[in-house]
Amino acid sequence: MIQNKIVARFQDGRVLKGFTTDFLPTKPFFHLTTTAAESQSKAVEIRIGELKAIFFVKDLNGKPQPYTHRQEFDPKKPPVGRKIRVVFKDGEILTGTTQGYDPTRPGFFVIPADGESNNERCFVVTGSTQQVAFI
């Protein structure tokens, strides 16, 4: 069973970090085993509709501060997929590539343009977006 390191960011601003083995983009929920000591490693059910996005990360501790995500593509590496810019309802902007954006689906994956980012890929919840545009 593959264990994915994720950061679940909720639309209300909450953030949970941990591991999941049962996330599927077509399911309305998944389970997250948090890294918080008080959780005793008990899995928490997460509803997709409450989320802003799920960030599949390299390291749960993230990049050392300060780190500013680049919104430009590396000209030396041709992007795979279609270039896309996502503006979330809270104003955050995510630039990257996608191979499966469909506004009628609950969400879609984005590979960040910033190759140095801690984020390997993001599952963006469509209902948390203000604007999505191909660039």
Stockholm file with secondary structure:
# STOCKHOLM 1.0

chainA/1-135         MIQNKIVARFQDGRVLKGFTTDFLPTKPFFHLTTTAAESQSKAVEIRIGELKAIFFVKDLNGKPQPYTHRQEFDPKKPPVGRKIRVVFKDGEILTGTTQGYDPTRPGFFVIPADGESNNERCFVVTGSTQQVAFI
#=GR chainA/1-135 SS CCCEEEEEEETTSCEEEEEESCCCTTSSEEEEEECCGGGTTCEEEEEGGGEEEEEEESCTTCSCSSCCCCCSCCTTSCCSSEEEEEEETTSCEEEEEESCCCTTSSEEEEEESCTTSSEEEEEEEGGGEEEEEEC
#=GC SS_cons         CCCEEEEEEETTSCEEEEEESCCCTTSSEEEEEECCGGGTTCEEEEEGGGEEEEEEESCTTCSCSSCCCCCSCCTTSCCSSEEEEEEETTSCEEEEEESCCCTTSSEEEEEESCTTSSEEEEEEEGGGEEEEEEC
//
